[in-house]
Each structure stands twice: as C-alpha cells, then as structure tokens.
Amino acid sequence: MRYAEIRPYTVPATLAELAGPTGGVVVLPTALDWTPKKSYDLADDVDLRMLYETVIREAMHIEDLRTFLNARLLAEAWPRLWLPLRVRGAWESRFPDLAKAAA
C-alpha cells in the first residue's frame, strides 16, 4: 500500500474559515514546504496553484489551512489544482460546490 493511500488529510469544517491572504508574497514554513522555493507570489497563477496544492497536501493542522488558504481564491483555482485523488475526494465530498466547479 502506498503512503498516499493511507495518509491523513486535513479538511476544514467550512470554507468560510479559510481567511488567508489574497495578495502579495506568501512564505511557507519548512513544515509545509521543504523545497528551495518556499515563497509564492499570489499574483502569479502558477505560484498560487503551487502554494494551494502544497498546503492542501501537506497541512496536518487546520490552522495551516486557515492561515495560508483563502476561500475565494481556492474556489477560483480548484478546477486547475493537481491533487491526489483521495485529497480531492475528501474536499469535494465536504464541499460539493468545489466538485461542481471542477466538472
């Protein structure tokens, strides 16, 4: 069994609690991003998607989701995010509007 198949993923109770930044440059802590990149310009679509993919995949604490993700930006980017099927399914089962946006 692959780790991705059993790894726990953190999903917020509501999208409204995701009140992270909507602009500027975001620097992720090493606990979330151990790559050399670490900083992401939210005005750049590729950076935004990489940031969201990283936080969604790696966050072990709900506070990380609240700090780094923004509900509006998440909804806009969701159809273009590359995520493991299990994590995408967990989020879309809790938030059907994300599934509709991705369809």
Phi and psi restraints in degrees (range 20) as a CNS / XPLOR table:
assign (resid 1 and name C) (resid 2 and name N)
       (resid 2 and name CA) (resid 2 and name C) 1.0 -80.5 20.0 2
assign (resid 2 and name N) (resid 2 and name CA)
       (resid 2 and name C) (resid 3 and name N) 1.0 149.5 20.0 2
assign (resid 2 and name C) (resid 3 and name N)
       (resid 3 and name CA) (resid 3 and name C) 1.0 -56.3 20.0 2
assign (resid 3 and name N) (resid 3 and name CA)
       (resid 3 and name C) (resid 4 and name N) 1.0 -40.3 20.0 2
assign (resid 3 and name C) (resid 4 and name N)
       (resid 4 and name CA) (resid 4 and name C) 1.0 -60.4 20.0 2
assign (resid 4 and name N) (resid 4 and name CA)
       (resid 4 and name C) (resid 5 and name N) 1.0 -23.8 20.0 2
assign (resid 4 and name C) (resid 5 and name N)
       (resid 5 and name CA) (resid 5 and name C) 1.0 -80.6 20.0 2
assign (resid 5 and name N) (resid 5 and name CA)
       (resid 5 and name C) (resid 6 and name N) 1.0 -18.8 20.0 2
assign (resid 5 and name C) (resid 6 and name N)
       (resid 6 and name CA) (resid 6 and name C) 1.0 -119.8 20.0 2
assign (resid 6 and name N) (resid 6 and name CA)
       (resid 6 and name C) (resid 7 and name N) 1.0 -9.8 20.0 2
assign (resid 6 and name C) (resid 7 and name N)
       (resid 7 and name CA) (resid 7 and name C) 1.0 -61.3 20.0 2
assign (resid 7 and name N) (resid 7 and name CA)
       (resid 7 and name C) (resid 8 and name N) 1.0 133.6 20.0 2
assign (resid 7 and name C) (resid 8 and name N)
       (resid 8 and name CA) (resid 8 and name C) 1.0 -75.9 20.0 2
assign (resid 8 and name N) (resid 8 and name CA)
       (resid 8 and name C) (resid 9 and name N) 1.0 142.3 20.0 2
assign (resid 8 and name C) (resid 9 and name N)
       (resid 9 and name CA) (resid 9 and name C) 1.0 -119.1 20.0 2
assign (resid 9 and name N) (resid 9 and name CA)
       (resid 9 and name C) (resid 10 and name N) 1.0 143.5 20.0 2
assign (resid 9 and name C) (resid 10 and name N)
       (resid 10 and name CA) (resid 10 and name C) 1.0 -93.7 20.0 2
assign (resid 10 and name N) (resid 10 and name CA)
       (resid 10 and name C) (resid 11 and name N) 1.0 130.0 20.0 2
assign (resid 10 and name C) (resid 11 and name N)
       (resid 11 and name CA) (resid 11 and name C) 1.0 -129.5 20.0 2
assign (resid 11 and name N) (resid 11 and name CA)
       (resid 11 and name C) (resid 12 and name N) 1.0 132.4 20.0 2
assign (resid 11 and name C) (resid 12 and name N)
       (resid 12 and name CA) (resid 12 and name C) 1.0 -70.5 20.0 2
assign (resid 12 and name N) (resid 12 and name CA)
       (resid 12 and name C) (resid 13 and name N) 1.0 161.7 20.0 2
assign (resid 12 and name C) (resid 13 and name N)
       (resid 13 and name CA) (resid 13 and name C) 1.0 -71.5 20.0 2
assign (resid 13 and name N) (resid 13 and name CA)
       (resid 13 and name C) (resid 14 and name N) 1.0 -36.4 20.0 2
assign (resid 13 and name C) (resid 14 and name N)
       (resid 14 and name CA) (resid 14 and name C) 1.0 -139.7 20.0 2
assign (resid 14 and name N) (resid 14 and name CA)
       (resid 14 and name C) (resid 15 and name N) 1.0 155.3 20.0 2
assign (resid 14 and name C) (resid 15 and name N)
       (resid 15 and name CA) (resid 15 and name C) 1.0 -73.2 20.0 2
assign (resid 15 and name N) (resid 15 and name CA)
       (resid 15 and name C) (resid 16 and name N) 1.0 -27.0 20.0 2
assign (resid 15 and name C) (resid 16 and name N)
       (resid 16 and name CA) (resid 16 and name C) 1.0 -60.3 20.0 2
assign (resid 16 and name N) (resid 16 and name CA)
       (resid 16 and name C) (resid 17 and name N) 1.0 -25.3 20.0 2
assign (resid 16 and name C) (resid 17 and name N)
       (resid 17 and name CA) (resid 17 and name C) 1.0 -77.3 20.0 2
assign (resid 17 and name N) (resid 17 and name CA)
       (resid 17 and name C) (resid 18 and name N) 1.0 -7.6 20.0 2
assign (resid 17 and name C) (resid 18 and name N)
       (resid 18 and name CA) (resid 18 and name C) 1.0 -84.9 20.0 2
assign (resid 18 and name N) (resid 18 and name CA)
       (resid 18 and name C) (resid 19 and name N) 1.0 94.1 20.0 2
assign (resid 18 and name C) (resid 19 and name N)
       (resid 19 and name CA) (resid 19 and name C) 1.0 -117.3 20.0 2
assign (resid 19 and name N) (resid 19 and name CA)
       (resid 19 and name C) (resid 20 and name N) 1.0 34.0 20.0 2
assign (resid 19 and name C) (resid 20 and name N)
       (resid 20 and name CA) (resid 20 and name C) 1.0 -70.8 20.0 2
assign (resid 20 and name N) (resid 20 and name CA)
       (resid 20 and name C) (resid 21 and name N) 1.0 -178.2 20.0 2
assign (resid 20 and name C) (resid 21 and name N)
       (resid 21 and name CA) (resid 21 and name C) 1.0 -64.9 20.0 2
assign (resid 21 and name N) (resid 21 and name CA)
       (resid 21 and name C) (resid 22 and name N) 1.0 152.0 20.0 2
assign (resid 21 and name C) (resid 22 and name N)
       (resid 22 and name CA) (resid 22 and name C) 1.0 -112.6 20.0 2
assign (resid 22 and name N) (resid 22 and name CA)
       (resid 22 and name C) (resid 23 and name N) 1.0 -1.8 20.0 2
assign (resid 22 and name C) (resid 23 and name N)
       (resid 23 and name CA) (resid 23 and name C) 1.0 -159.3 20.0 2
assign (resid 23 and name N) (resid 23 and name CA)
       (resid 23 and name C) (resid 24 and name N) 1.0 172.2 20.0 2
assign (resid 23 and name C) (resid 24 and name N)
       (resid 24 and name CA) (resid 24 and name C) 1.0 87.2 20.0 2
assign (resid 24 and name N) (resid 24 and name CA)
       (resid 24 and name C) (resid 25 and name N) 1.0 -166.3 20.0 2
assign (resid 24 and name C) (resid 25 and name N)
       (resid 25 and name CA) (resid 25 and name C) 1.0 -107.1 20.0 2
assign (resid 25 and name N) (resid 25 and name CA)
       (resid 25 and name C) (resid 26 and name N) 1.0 131.0 20.0 2
assign (resid 25 and name C) (resid 26 and name N)
       (resid 26 and name CA) (resid 26 and name C) 1.0 -109.4 20.0 2
assign (resid 26 and name N) (resid 26 and name CA)
       (resid 26 and name C) (resid 27 and name N) 1.0 130.9 20.0 2
assign (resid 26 and name C) (resid 27 and name N)
       (resid 27 and name CA) (resid 27 and name C) 1.0 -110.2 20.0 2
assign (resid 27 and name N) (resid 27 and name CA)
       (resid 27 and name C) (resid 28 and name N) 1.0 121.0 20.0 2
assign (resid 27 and name C) (resid 28 and name N)
       (resid 28 and name CA) (resid 28 and name C) 1.0 -87.0 20.0 2
assign (resid 28 and name N) (resid 28 and name CA)
       (resid 28 and name C) (resid 29 and name N) 1.0 145.4 20.0 2
assign (resid 28 and name C) (resid 29 and name N)
       (resid 29 and name CA) (resid 29 and name C) 1.0 -71.7 20.0 2
assign (resid 29 and name N) (resid 29 and name CA)
       (resid 29 and name C) (resid 30 and name N) 1.0 157.7 20.0 2
assign (resid 29 and name C) (resid 30 and name N)
       (resid 30 and name CA) (resid 30 and name C) 1.0 -57.9 20.0 2
assign (resid 30 and name N) (resid 30 and name CA)
       (resid 30 and name C) (resid 31 and name N) 1.0 -29.3 20.0 2
assign (resid 30 and name C) (resid 31 and name N)
       (resid 31 and name CA) (resid 31 and name C) 1.0 -61.3 20.0 2
assign (resid 31 and name N) (resid 31 and name CA)
       (resid 31 and name C) (resid 32 and name N) 1.0 -26.6 20.0 2
assign (resid 31 and name C) (resid 32 and name N)
       (resid 32 and name CA) (resid 32 and name C) 1.0 -101.1 20.0 2
assign (resid 32 and name N) (resid 32 and name CA)
       (resid 32 and name C) (resid 33 and name N) 1.0 -32.8 20.0 2
assign (resid 32 and name C) (resid 33 and name N)
       (resid 33 and name CA) (resid 33 and name C) 1.0 -141.8 20.0 2
assign (resid 33 and name N) (resid 33 and name CA)
       (resid 33 and name C) (resid 34 and name N) 1.0 106.1 20.0 2
assign (resid 33 and name C) (resid 34 and name N)
       (resid 34 and name CA) (resid 34 and name C) 1.0 -100.1 20.0 2
assign (resid 34 and name N) (resid 34 and name CA)
       (resid 34 and name C) (resid 35 and name N) 1.0 13.2 20.0 2
assign (resid 34 and name C) (resid 35 and name N)
       (resid 35 and name CA) (resid 35 and name C) 1.0 -83.3 20.0 2
assign (resid 35 and name N) (resid 35 and name CA)
       (resid 35 and name C) (resid 36 and name N) 1.0 165.9 20.0 2
assign (resid 35 and name C) (resid 36 and name N)
       (resid 36 and name CA) (resid 36 and name C) 1.0 -66.2 20.0 2
assign (resid 36 and name N) (resid 36 and name CA)
       (resid 36 and name C) (resid 37 and name N) 1.0 -20.7 20.0 2
assign (resid 36 and name C) (resid 37 and name N)
       (resid 37 and name CA) (resid 37 and name C) 1.0 -63.5 20.0 2
assign (resid 37 and name N) (resid 37 and name CA)
       (resid 37 and name C) (resid 38 and name N) 1.0 -67.0 20.0 2
assign (resid 37 and name C) (resid 38 and name N)
       (resid 38 and name CA) (resid 38 and name C) 1.0 58.6 20.0 2
assign (resid 38 and name N) (resid 38 and name CA)
       (resid 38 and name C) (resid 39 and name N) 1.0 -30.2 20.0 2
assign (resid 38 and name C) (resid 39 and name N)
       (resid 39 and name CA) (resid 39 and name C) 1.0 -113.7 20.0 2
assign (resid 39 and name N) (resid 39 and name CA)
       (resid 39 and name C) (resid 40 and name N) 1.0 140.6 20.0 2
assign (resid 39 and name C) (resid 40 and name N)
       (resid 40 and name CA) (resid 40 and name C) 1.0 -134.8 20.0 2
assign (resid 40 and name N) (resid 40 and name CA)
       (resid 40 and name C) (resid 41 and name N) 1.0 128.8 20.0 2
assign (resid 40 and name C) (resid 41 and name N)
       (resid 41 and name CA) (resid 41 and name C) 1.0 -90.3 20.0 2
assign (resid 41 and name N) (resid 41 and name CA)
       (resid 41 and name C) (resid 42 and name N) 1.0 113.9 20.0 2
assign (resid 41 and name C) (resid 42 and name N)
       (resid 42 and name CA) (resid 42 and name C) 1.0 -67.5 20.0 2
assign (resid 42 and name N) (resid 42 and name CA)
       (resid 42 and name C) (resid 43 and name N) 1.0 -14.6 20.0 2
assign (resid 42 and name C) (resid 43 and name N)
       (resid 43 and name CA) (resid 43 and name C) 1.0 -77.9 20.0 2
assign (resid 43 and name N) (resid 43 and name CA)
       (resid 43 and name C) (resid 44 and name N) 1.0 -14.8 20.0 2
assign (resid 43 and name C) (resid 44 and name N)
       (resid 44 and name CA) (resid 44 and name C) 1.0 -99.2 20.0 2
assign (resid 44 and name N) (resid 44 and name CA)
       (resid 44 and name C) (resid 45 and name N) 1.0 118.7 20.0 2
assign (resid 44 and name C) (resid 45 and name N)
       (resid 45 and name CA) (resid 45 and name C) 1.0 -58.9 20.0 2
assign (resid 45 and name N) (resid 45 and name CA)
       (resid 45 and name C) (resid 46 and name N) 1.0 -39.5 20.0 2
assign (resid 45 and name C) (resid 46 and name N)
       (resid 46 and name CA) (resid 46 and name C) 1.0 -64.7 20.0 2
assign (resid 46 and name N) (resid 46 and name CA)
       (resid 46 and name C) (resid 47 and name N) 1.0 -45.5 20.0 2
assign (resid 46 and name C) (resid 47 and name N)
       (resid 47 and name CA) (resid 47 and name C) 1.0 -60.3 20.0 2
assign (resid 47 and name N) (resid 47 and name CA)
       (resid 47 and name C) (resid 48 and name N) 1.0 -45.2 20.0 2
assign (resid 47 and name C) (resid 48 and name N)
       (resid 48 and name CA) (resid 48 and name C) 1.0 -59.2 20.0 2
assign (resid 48 and name N) (resid 48 and name CA)
       (resid 48 and name C) (resid 49 and name N) 1.0 -47.8 20.0 2
assign (resid 48 and name C) (resid 49 and name N)
       (resid 49 and name CA) (resid 49 and name C) 1.0 -63.4 20.0 2
assign (resid 49 and name N) (resid 49 and name CA)
       (resid 49 and name C) (resid 50 and name N) 1.0 -41.3 20.0 2
assign (resid 49 and name C) (resid 50 and name N)
       (resid 50 and name CA) (resid 50 and name C) 1.0 -62.7 20.0 2
assign (resid 50 and name N) (resid 50 and name CA)
       (resid 50 and name C) (resid 51 and name N) 1.0 -42.4 20.0 2
assign (resid 50 and name C) (resid 51 and name N)
       (resid 51 and name CA) (resid 51 and name C) 1.0 -60.2 20.0 2
assign (resid 51 and name N) (resid 51 and name CA)
       (resid 51 and name C) (resid 52 and name N) 1.0 -51.2 20.0 2
assign (resid 51 and name C) (resid 52 and name N)
       (resid 52 and name CA) (resid 52 and name C) 1.0 -63.9 20.0 2
assign (resid 52 and name N) (resid 52 and name CA)
       (resid 52 and name C) (resid 53 and name N) 1.0 -42.7 20.0 2
assign (resid 52 and name C) (resid 53 and name N)
       (resid 53 and name CA) (resid 53 and name C) 1.0 -60.3 20.0 2
assign (resid 53 and name N) (resid 53 and name CA)
       (resid 53 and name C) (resid 54 and name N) 1.0 -44.2 20.0 2
assign (resid 53 and name C) (resid 54 and name N)
       (resid 54 and name CA) (resid 54 and name C) 1.0 -64.0 20.0 2
assign (resid 54 and name N) (resid 54 and name CA)
       (resid 54 and name C) (resid 55 and name N) 1.0 -49.6 20.0 2
assign (resid 54 and name C) (resid 55 and name N)
       (resid 55 and name CA) (resid 55 and name C) 1.0 -64.0 20.0 2
assign (resid 55 and name N) (resid 55 and name CA)
       (resid 55 and name C) (resid 56 and name N) 1.0 -44.7 20.0 2
assign (resid 55 and name C) (resid 56 and name N)
       (resid 56 and name CA) (resid 56 and name C) 1.0 -62.6 20.0 2
assign (resid 56 and name N) (resid 56 and name CA)
       (resid 56 and name C) (resid 57 and name N) 1.0 -40.7 20.0 2
assign (resid 56 and name C) (resid 57 and name N)
       (resid 57 and name CA) (resid 57 and name C) 1.0 -73.2 20.0 2
assign (resid 57 and name N) (resid 57 and name CA)
       (resid 57 and name C) (resid 58 and name N) 1.0 -37.6 20.0 2
assign (resid 57 and name C) (resid 58 and name N)
       (resid 58 and name CA) (resid 58 and name C) 1.0 -101.8 20.0 2
assign (resid 58 and name N) (resid 58 and name CA)
       (resid 58 and name C) (resid 59 and name N) 1.0 -17.2 20.0 2
assign (resid 58 and name C) (resid 59 and name N)
       (resid 59 and name CA) (resid 59 and name C) 1.0 -63.1 20.0 2
assign (resid 59 and name N) (resid 59 and name CA)
       (resid 59 and name C) (resid 60 and name N) 1.0 125.6 20.0 2
assign (resid 59 and name C) (resid 60 and name N)
       (resid 60 and name CA) (resid 60 and name C) 1.0 -104.0 20.0 2
assign (resid 60 and name N) (resid 60 and name CA)
       (resid 60 and name C) (resid 61 and name N) 1.0 -11.4 20.0 2
assign (resid 60 and name C) (resid 61 and name N)
       (resid 61 and name CA) (resid 61 and name C) 1.0 -126.2 20.0 2
assign (resid 61 and name N) (resid 61 and name CA)
       (resid 61 and name C) (resid 62 and name N) 1.0 137.9 20.0 2
assign (resid 61 and name C) (resid 62 and name N)
       (resid 62 and name CA) (resid 62 and name C) 1.0 -57.1 20.0 2
assign (resid 62 and name N) (resid 62 and name CA)
       (resid 62 and name C) (resid 63 and name N) 1.0 -32.3 20.0 2
assign (resid 62 and name C) (resid 63 and name N)
       (resid 63 and name CA) (resid 63 and name C) 1.0 -61.4 20.0 2
assign (resid 63 and name N) (resid 63 and name CA)
       (resid 63 and name C) (resid 64 and name N) 1.0 -32.8 20.0 2
assign (resid 63 and name C) (resid 64 and name N)
       (resid 64 and name CA) (resid 64 and name C) 1.0 -63.4 20.0 2
assign (resid 64 and name N) (resid 64 and name CA)
       (resid 64 and name C) (resid 65 and name N) 1.0 -41.7 20.0 2
assign (resid 64 and name C) (resid 65 and name N)
       (resid 65 and name CA) (resid 65 and name C) 1.0 -63.9 20.0 2
assign (resid 65 and name N) (resid 65 and name CA)
       (resid 65 and name C) (resid 66 and name N) 1.0 -44.3 20.0 2
assign (resid 65 and name C) (resid 66 and name N)
       (resid 66 and name CA) (resid 66 and name C) 1.0 -64.3 20.0 2
assign (resid 66 and name N) (resid 66 and name CA)
       (resid 66 and name C) (resid 67 and name N) 1.0 -35.4 20.0 2
assign (resid 66 and name C) (resid 67 and name N)
       (resid 67 and name CA) (resid 67 and name C) 1.0 -77.5 20.0 2
assign (resid 67 and name N) (resid 67 and name CA)
       (resid 67 and name C) (resid 68 and name N) 1.0 -38.9 20.0 2
assign (resid 67 and name C) (resid 68 and name N)
       (resid 68 and name CA) (resid 68 and name C) 1.0 -107.6 20.0 2
assign (resid 68 and name N) (resid 68 and name CA)
       (resid 68 and name C) (resid 69 and name N) 1.0 -14.9 20.0 2
assign (resid 68 and name C) (resid 69 and name N)
       (resid 69 and name CA) (resid 69 and name C) 1.0 -108.7 20.0 2
assign (resid 69 and name N) (resid 69 and name CA)
       (resid 69 and name C) (resid 70 and name N) 1.0 146.7 20.0 2
assign (resid 69 and name C) (resid 70 and name N)
       (resid 70 and name CA) (resid 70 and name C) 1.0 -119.8 20.0 2
assign (resid 70 and name N) (resid 70 and name CA)
       (resid 70 and name C) (resid 71 and name N) 1.0 131.2 20.0 2
assign (resid 70 and name C) (resid 71 and name N)
       (resid 71 and name CA) (resid 71 and name C) 1.0 -57.0 20.0 2
assign (resid 71 and name N) (resid 71 and name CA)
       (resid 71 and name C) (resid 72 and name N) 1.0 -44.8 20.0 2
assign (resid 71 and name C) (resid 72 and name N)
       (resid 72 and name CA) (resid 72 and name C) 1.0 -65.1 20.0 2
assign (resid 72 and name N) (resid 72 and name CA)
       (resid 72 and name C) (resid 73 and name N) 1.0 -46.8 20.0 2
assign (resid 72 and name C) (resid 73 and name N)
       (resid 73 and name CA) (resid 73 and name C) 1.0 -65.0 20.0 2
assign (resid 73 and name N) (resid 73 and name CA)
       (resid 73 and name C) (resid 74 and name N) 1.0 -36.7 20.0 2
assign (resid 73 and name C) (resid 74 and name N)
       (resid 74 and name CA) (resid 74 and name C) 1.0 -61.6 20.0 2
assign (resid 74 and name N) (resid 74 and name CA)
       (resid 74 and name C) (resid 75 and name N) 1.0 -47.6 20.0 2
assign (resid 74 and name C) (resid 75 and name N)
       (resid 75 and name CA) (resid 75 and name C) 1.0 -60.8 20.0 2
assign (resid 75 and name N) (resid 75 and name CA)
       (resid 75 and name C) (resid 76 and name N) 1.0 -39.5 20.0 2
assign (resid 75 and name C) (resid 76 and name N)
       (resid 76 and name CA) (resid 76 and name C) 1.0 -68.3 20.0 2
assign (resid 76 and name N) (resid 76 and name CA)
       (resid 76 and name C) (resid 77 and name N) 1.0 -39.0 20.0 2
assign (resid 76 and name C) (resid 77 and name N)
       (resid 77 and name CA) (resid 77 and name C) 1.0 -86.3 20.0 2
assign (resid 77 and name N) (resid 77 and name CA)
       (resid 77 and name C) (resid 78 and name N) 1.0 -20.8 20.0 2
assign (resid 77 and name C) (resid 78 and name N)
       (resid 78 and name CA) (resid 78 and name C) 1.0 -46.6 20.0 2
assign (resid 78 and name N) (resid 78 and name CA)
       (resid 78 and name C) (resid 79 and name N) 1.0 -48.3 20.0 2
assign (resid 78 and name C) (resid 79 and name N)
       (resid 79 and name CA) (resid 79 and name C) 1.0 -62.8 20.0 2
assign (resid 79 and name N) (resid 79 and name CA)
       (resid 79 and name C) (resid 80 and name N) 1.0 -20.7 20.0 2
assign (resid 79 and name C) (resid 80 and name N)
       (resid 80 and name CA) (resid 80 and name C) 1.0 -101.6 20.0 2
assign (resid 80 and name N) (resid 80 and name CA)
       (resid 80 and name C) (resid 81 and name N) 1.0 1.1 20.0 2
assign (resid 80 and name C) (resid 81 and name N)
       (resid 81 and name CA) (resid 81 and name C) 1.0 -81.5 20.0 2
assign (resid 81 and name N) (resid 81 and name CA)
       (resid 81 and name C) (resid 82 and name N) 1.0 138.0 20.0 2
assign (resid 81 and name C) (resid 82 and name N)
       (resid 82 and name CA) (resid 82 and name C) 1.0 -97.7 20.0 2
assign (resid 82 and name N) (resid 82 and name CA)
       (resid 82 and name C) (resid 83 and name N) 1.0 111.7 20.0 2
assign (resid 82 and name C) (resid 83 and name N)
       (resid 83 and name CA) (resid 83 and name C) 1.0 -134.1 20.0 2
assign (resid 83 and name N) (resid 83 and name CA)
       (resid 83 and name C) (resid 84 and name N) 1.0 150.9 20.0 2
assign (resid 83 and name C) (resid 84 and name N)
       (resid 84 and name CA) (resid 84 and name C) 1.0 -57.7 20.0 2
assign (resid 84 and name N) (resid 84 and name CA)
       (resid 84 and name C) (resid 85 and name N) 1.0 146.0 20.0 2
assign (resid 84 and name C) (resid 85 and name N)
       (resid 85 and name CA) (resid 85 and name C) 1.0 -56.0 20.0 2
assign (resid 85 and name N) (resid 85 and name CA)
       (resid 85 and name C) (resid 86 and name N) 1.0 -39.9 20.0 2
assign (resid 85 and name C) (resid 86 and name N)
       (resid 86 and name CA) (resid 86 and name C) 1.0 -63.5 20.0 2
assign (resid 86 and name N) (resid 86 and name CA)
       (resid 86 and name C) (resid 87 and name N) 1.0 -42.9 20.0 2
assign (resid 86 and name C) (resid 87 and name N)
       (resid 87 and name CA) (resid 87 and name C) 1.0 -71.1 20.0 2
assign (resid 87 and name N) (resid 87 and name CA)
       (resid 87 and name C) (resid 88 and name N) 1.0 -41.0 20.0 2
assign (resid 87 and name C) (resid 88 and name N)
       (resid 88 and name CA) (resid 88 and name C) 1.0 -60.4 20.0 2
assign (resid 88 and name N) (resid 88 and name CA)
       (resid 88 and name C) (resid 89 and name N) 1.0 -44.4 20.0 2
assign (resid 88 and name C) (resid 89 and name N)
       (resid 89 and name CA) (resid 89 and name C) 1.0 -62.7 20.0 2
assign (resid 89 and name N) (resid 89 and name CA)
       (resid 89 and name C) (resid 90 and name N) 1.0 -40.2 20.0 2
assign (resid 89 and name C) (resid 90 and name N)
       (resid 90 and name CA) (resid 90 and name C) 1.0 -62.7 20.0 2
assign (resid 90 and name N) (resid 90 and name CA)
       (resid 90 and name C) (resid 91 and name N) 1.0 -44.1 20.0 2
assign (resid 90 and name C) (resid 91 and name N)
       (resid 91 and name CA) (resid 91 and name C) 1.0 -70.0 20.0 2
assign (resid 91 and name N) (resid 91 and name CA)
       (resid 91 and name C) (resid 92 and name N) 1.0 -43.8 20.0 2
assign (resid 91 and name C) (resid 92 and name N)
       (resid 92 and name CA) (resid 92 and name C) 1.0 -70.4 20.0 2
assign (resid 92 and name N) (resid 92 and name CA)
       (resid 92 and name C) (resid 93 and name N) 1.0 -29.5 20.0 2
assign (resid 92 and name C) (resid 93 and name N)
       (resid 93 and name CA) (resid 93 and name C) 1.0 -71.8 20.0 2
assign (resid 93 and name N) (resid 93 and name CA)
       (resid 93 and name C) (resid 94 and name N) 1.0 -31.9 20.0 2
assign (resid 93 and name C) (resid 94 and name N)
       (resid 94 and name CA) (resid 94 and name C) 1.0 -80.9 20.0 2
assign (resid 94 and name N) (resid 94 and name CA)
       (resid 94 and name C) (resid 95 and name N) 1.0 -32.3 20.0 2
assign (resid 94 and name C) (resid 95 and name N)
       (resid 95 and name CA) (resid 95 and name C) 1.0 -127.0 20.0 2
assign (resid 95 and name N) (resid 95 and name CA)
       (resid 95 and name C) (resid 96 and name N) 1.0 83.9 20.0 2
assign (resid 95 and name C) (resid 96 and name N)
       (resid 96 and name CA) (resid 96 and name C) 1.0 -56.9 20.0 2
assign (resid 96 and name N) (resid 96 and name CA)
       (resid 96 and name C) (resid 97 and name N) 1.0 -26.9 20.0 2
assign (resid 96 and name C) (resid 97 and name N)
       (resid 97 and name CA) (resid 97 and name C) 1.0 -63.6 20.0 2
assign (resid 97 and name N) (resid 97 and name CA)
       (resid 97 and name C) (resid 98 and name N) 1.0 -31.1 20.0 2
assign (resid 97 and name C) (resid 98 and name N)
       (resid 98 and name CA) (resid 98 and name C) 1.0 -65.8 20.0 2
assign (resid 98 and name N) (resid 98 and name CA)
       (resid 98 and name C) (resid 99 and name N) 1.0 -41.9 20.0 2
assign (resid 98 and name C) (resid 99 and name N)
       (resid 99 and name CA) (resid 99 and name C) 1.0 -61.8 20.0 2
assign (resid 99 and name N) (resid 99 and name CA)
       (resid 99 and name C) (resid 100 and name N) 1.0 -41.5 20.0 2
assign (resid 99 and name C) (resid 100 and name N)
       (resid 100 and name CA) (resid 100 and name C) 1.0 -63.6 20.0 2
assign (resid 100 and name N) (resid 100 and name CA)
       (resid 100 and name C) (resid 101 and name N) 1.0 -40.5 20.0 2
assign (resid 100 and name C) (resid 101 and name N)
       (resid 101 and name CA) (resid 101 and name C) 1.0 -65.4 20.0 2
assign (resid 101 and name N) (resid 101 and name CA)
       (resid 101 and name C) (resid 102 and name N) 1.0 -32.5 20.0 2
assign (resid 101 and name C) (resid 102 and name N)
       (resid 102 and name CA) (resid 102 and name C) 1.0 -81.2 20.0 2
assign (resid 102 and name N) (resid 102 and name CA)
       (resid 102 and name C) (resid 103 and name N) 1.0 -16.8 20.0 2
